[in-house]
Amino acid sequence: MRKLGMSIAALGLAAAGLVVPATAAQAATSAAATNHCNDIWPGRNGKVYAYDSTYCNGYLGSSAGDDSNWDSAGGGFEDAGDKASSVLNAGYTGSYDIVKFYYLANYSSGYNCLDANEFFVDKLSRNTFSNGENMDNNIRSHKWVDSCGRWMS
């Protein structure tokens, strides 16, 4: 009987050992996804970046200047309109270190801003433009500004 009890106890410990690594692996996967924006942080290089997926995955483009139309060539975000799900601000701190994102091309309709000290927004679906539209897959232009009345979280 004693051997049976020890076998059951050993089996229980083995089963617990199988559960713990699976849970730890799930936690590591989740942490890796949320930290990917941190992992790819380029340092202050004067650019704004946009990504097709959350957590800065699926590079769409980058720009050191303004871009009045994310669907046309020349501004850094060619064919990127209505695709961004995360953004990163690697702008230099000081003047014109805020990126103002717009709902429509040519800097019109609703807007929302990302300060250089915020670094990134890993999930745009948590934010809306000033016109009430959700920001996920809805950015069509951006410009660098000195001040803003609305901030992303």
Salt bridges, closest charged atoms under 4 A:
ASP79 OD2 - LYS83 NZ 3.25
ASP82 OD1 - ARG140 NE 2.93
ASP122 OD1 - ARG126 NH2 2.44
